Amino acid sequence: MKPCRCLIPALLVTSAVSTAQDALLNKGDVARIVDEYLSAQQAADPSPFDALSIYGDLRLRQEQTTGLSGAPQRHRSRVRLRLGSTWLAHENLEVGARAVTGSRLDPRSSHVTLGDGLDGLELSLDRAYATWRPQLGPITWVSAGKFSNPVRRNPVYGELVWDADIQPEGLALEAAWSPRGWLDSLELSLGQWLLSEQQLGDDAVCTFGQVALQSRLQEGVETHMSAALTLVHDPTPGVSSILLDDNRGNNVIAGDFAENFGVLDVNADVSLSGAGTPWVVSAEWIDNVRASQTQNGWATGVAWGRAARAGDWRVYYQWQSIDRDAVFSPFAQDDFTRATGFDSHLLGVNHQLTDGVGLHLWGMVSEASELSNNNEWRLRLDLNVKF
């Protein structure tokens, strides 16, 4: 009969102490013997919780909006909580989920505005997926379910086409190569995402494709480029109005979107880190290649510093101009007072109080690009806590 496991460490300690008396071993030797045994035992019987990771963040926001036509100045206190987990179910298979605050009917925001009669906060899942990471050539991962968006973003502000809270549903794949010479990495991403499913009619789907590359020009100088194409196939099939109801600025004719959408988003940036504090200069070009008019957008920005460790500072500025049908408004950002059809300045500063706690002060001034000379202002102060 095998001895009880709980007695083995005690027996080892007793044996080690006895040996120590005979061979003059010190206490460090005894501790090392016990530690080696415990490490071997843990490796032999791993806990399923060893493969479980939990992460999350909390945001407290104070916001002021003014200048909206016919609307009074608005002050809002908002809160956002996100809590997620990943589990390595197999050597190459990861499953994950994330719970967030906010209305499940608004995929563009997980923030909750306080002051609703002290009602409780709504909680829902915005991620539930499985990711397979095969050891097959250049394929790095394949995800299915509801997962994070693989789009490569403008590093100064990158939500003009895709709001960062949008989590696609369907299937996505990424392949990567590391060529020799001046090109450090080359990535290809593909996705087929379900937008609107109908029992008695056609579905609305989205096809996504992206090419991204990275190159180190010299020590301390890197450049990144990406081109992503988002094709929205018939956003209102049959009688479906799910996406049309979320329209926030696109042209509409006879109860339907006036234009088709094939949004090309091209980003390029150069980062300089050789002098110590990093600089990033970025440019973004947007073109709805399936629209006949009001289909372009562009942005250019600069950022100094970083916001990663305690004491870090980051200051950034970006200018953007977005035509009414340049982006598909149900998916575009909700930070500015308008989702599309505007010109805007964005200025912000981040400061990390600790590695996991930071402040973010940022302001936006926007003007409708058609028949308007009225400035719309939004100022925010965020306290961000990561854990």
N, C-alpha and C positions, 0 to 999 in steps of 0.2 A: 504494500500500500504506500502511495506517495505521501510525503510529509505535507502538512498544511502550508500553503504559501506564506501565510502570515508569520509562521515560525522561522522561515528560512532567513530573513534579514537578521532576526535575533540570534540564530545559530551562527550566522556569519560573523556578527559582531563579537559573540562570545569566543568563537574560534580565533578571530583576528586579535582580540585582546590577549587571549592565551598565548598566541604566537608572538605578540608584541612583548609579553613578559620574557619569553625565551630568546627572541631574536632582537630585542630592544627596538621594535618598530615604534615610531612616534604616532601621535594622534592623527596626523595628516594622512599617514598610510592607511590607517583603519578607515577613515572617512572616504578615502579614494576607493577602497575595496567595496564598500557599501554603495557608493554612487555608481560604480561600474555595474554592479549587479542590478540596481534599480533601473538604470538606463537600458540594460539588455532586456529586462523583464518588460519594460514599457514598449520597446521595439517589437518584442514577440507578441504582445497582446495590445495593439493600438486601439484606442477608443474611437468610436465613430465621430465623436465631437472634435477630434484632432483635425478633421478635414472641414470643419465648419468655421466660417468667418462672419462676423457681424460688424456692420458699419452704420453710420448715420450722421445727421447734422440737424441743427436747429438754427432758425433765423428769426430774429425780432426786427421788424421794419417800421419806421416812421416815415410817412409819405405825404407830400403836399402837391396838389395839382391846381393850376390856375390858368386863366386865359381861354378856357373852352367857351365857344360861342354859345351864349344863352344859358350858361351854367355857372353857379357860384363857385368860389374857391372851396376845394375839398381837402380835408385832412383825414388820413386813415392810419390806424395802427393795425399792423398785420403780423401774422405768425405763420411759420412753416416748419413742419417736422417731417423728416424722412428717416426711415429705419429699414435697412436691407440686410440680406444674408446670402451667402453663397456656400455651396457644399460640393466638395469634390467627390462625386458619387463613384467615380472610377478614375483610373490614371489619366484618361483623356476626356472625361465627361464631367462638366460642371453644370449644376442646376442652381437657379437663383430666383429670388423674389424680393420685392420692395414695397413697403406700405408707406403711404403719404397722406398728409392732410389735404384739405381742399375738396371741392366738388368733383365727383367722378365724371360729371357731365362736361367739365372744362379741362381738356387735356393740356391746355397751354399754361396752366398755373396750379401749383399746389399750395398757394398762399390762402389764408383765411383772414377776412376782415373782421376785426373784433368789434363788438357792439351790437350783436344780434339778440338782444334780450337775454344774455347769458346762456344761450343755447350751447350744447356740447359741440365738439369739433367732429366733423365727418372724417372718416378714415377709409381708404380704399387701396387696392393694389394697382400700381402703375407698371410693375414688372413681374413677369412669371415666365421663365424661359429655361431652355437647356442649350448649352454650348458644347459642341464637340470640337476638340483640338487634335486632329489626326496627325500622325507622323508620315504624311504623304506629300512629298514634293513641296511645292510652294504654298499649299493650302494651310493657312494658319488657324482658321476657325470657321465653324458653321453654326449659326444660331437659329432657333425656332421658338415661336411663342410671342411674347411681348417683351422687348429688350431695348437696351440703349441704342441711340441712333449712331450709326457708324460714320456719319458725315464729318469731314474735316472742316474746321471752322477758322474764320478770321481770328487771330490771336488777340486783337485789341477788343473787338466786340463782334461776336459771330452768330447772332440770332436773327439776322434780317430775313433769311429764307426759311430756316427751321428754328422754331422756339426750342430752347434747351429742355423744356419740360415734356415735349412730345416724345413718346416712346412708341416706335413702330410696332406693328403686329404682322407676323407672317414669317418670312424666311430671309436670311442674309448670309452672305459668304464673303470672306476676305482671303486673298492670296498675296504673298509678299515675296520679293526677291531682294538679294543684296548683290547687285552687279559690281564689277570691278571698275576702277577708274574714278572719274569725278562724281559718279552717282552712288550715293551711300545706300539708298533704299528706294524701292518701287513697289507700290501697293495698288491692288485692284479690288474694289468692293462692288458687290452686286446684291440687289434686294428686290423682292416681290412682296408688296405689303397690301393687306386688305383694308380698305377704307370704309366700305358700306356693304353689308351682306343682306340680301333679301331672299325670303322664302319663295316668292312667286315672281321674281324678276332677276334681271342681270345684276351683277355686283360691280361696285366701284373699286378699282385697284390702282396701285401706284407702282411703277417700275423705277428703280433707283440704280444708277451706275456711277462709279467714281474712280478716277485715277489720281494718285498722289505720289509725289517724289520728294526726296530730301537729299541735299548735297552740301558737303562741307567745302566751301571755297578755299579757306585757309584756316589756320588755327584761330579760333574765336569768332569765325564768321560762317554762319549757316544760312541756307535759303530753303524755303519750303514752297511748293506749288501744288495745287490741286484743281481739278475740274470735275464737278458733279452735275449730273443731269437727272432731274426728277420729272417723270412723265405721269400726269394724272389722266387716267383713261376714263372719260365720261363721268364726271363727278356727280351727275344727277341722273342715273339710269332709271328709266321708267318713271315712277312717281316718287322716288327717293329724294328727300329734301334735307337729309342729315347734314351734308356739307354746306348746302346753300344757306341753311339756317345759321351757320357759323361764319358767313361772309362778313368781313369787316373792312370793306373798301373796294373790292373788285367791281368792275362794271357789270350791270345786270340788264338784260333785255328780255321782256316777256316772261319773267319769272325764272330765268336761267342765267348762268354765267355767260357774259357776252363773248368771252374769249376762251379758247382752249389753252391748256397749260403744259408746257415743256420747259421747265425753268433750268437754265444753265447758270451755274454758280462757279466762277473762277476766282481763286484766291492765290496771292503770292505775297511772301513776306521775307524779310532779311533780318536776322537777329545778330547782334554784336555783343559779345561777352568778354572779349579779350582785355578790355580796359577795367574790368572789375564789375561795376554795376551794369547790368545788361540793358540794351536798347532793342526795340523791335519797331520796324517800319512795315506797314501792311497796305495792300491795295486789294479791292474786291470789285469784280464786274459781274453784273446779273443781267441776263437776257432771256425773256420768255420767247423762245424761238417759235412757238406755235401761235403767238398773238400777232394781230395786224397793226396794232398801235398801242401807245402808252405801255411799252413792254420792257423798258430798260431801267437799270439801277446801278449805282456805284457807290463805293465808300473808300476812304483813305484815312489811315490813322497812325498814331505813334504812341509807344508806351516806354516808360523809363522805370527800371527797378523790377522787383519781384515781390510776391506776397506768399511766401512759403514757410519761413521760419520767424521765430520771435524777433521783433525789432525791424523786420523788413518793411519797406515802403514801396509803393507802386503808384505812378501817376500816368494817366492816359488821356488821349483826346482822339475823337473820330468825327468826321463829317460824312454824311450820307444823303443821297437823293434817290428816292424810290418812286417810280411811276405807278399808276393805279393797278396795272395788270402785270407788273414786273414779277411779282411773287404771288403765290396762292395764299390768300389772306387767312383761311382757316388754320394754316400751319405756321404762319409767320409770328414774329415776336409780339409780345403784349407789353413791353416796357415803355415804349413811346406812347404818346397820346393817340397816335394813329398807327395802323398796321401797314398801310400802303398809301401811296399818293401824297408824299410829304418830303420836305427837305429838313434836315435836322443837324444840330450840333450835340455832341455827347462829351462830357468832361467828368472825370472821376479820380478818386484817390483811395488806395487801400493802405491800411496799416495793421500789421500783425502784432497783437498784444502778447500772445504766446504762440507756440506752434499750432495750437488748435483753435485759438480765439482771435478773431480779427474784426476790424471796423471797415466799412465801405461807405464813403460819401460820394454820391454821384448825382449829376443833374443833366437834364435834357431840355432843349428848347427846339420846338418843331413849328413848322408852318406848312399848311396845305399847299401843295404844288399847283393847284388849280383855283383861280378866282378867289384868292385870299391874301391878305397882308397882315393877318393876326397871328401873333406869336403865342404858342401854347407851352406852358412851363411845367416841368415835373422835377421835384427834388426829393431824394431819398437818403436815409441814413440806415444802414443795416448793421446789426451785430450778428456775426456768423460764428457758430460753435460747431466744430467737427469732432466726432468721437468714433 
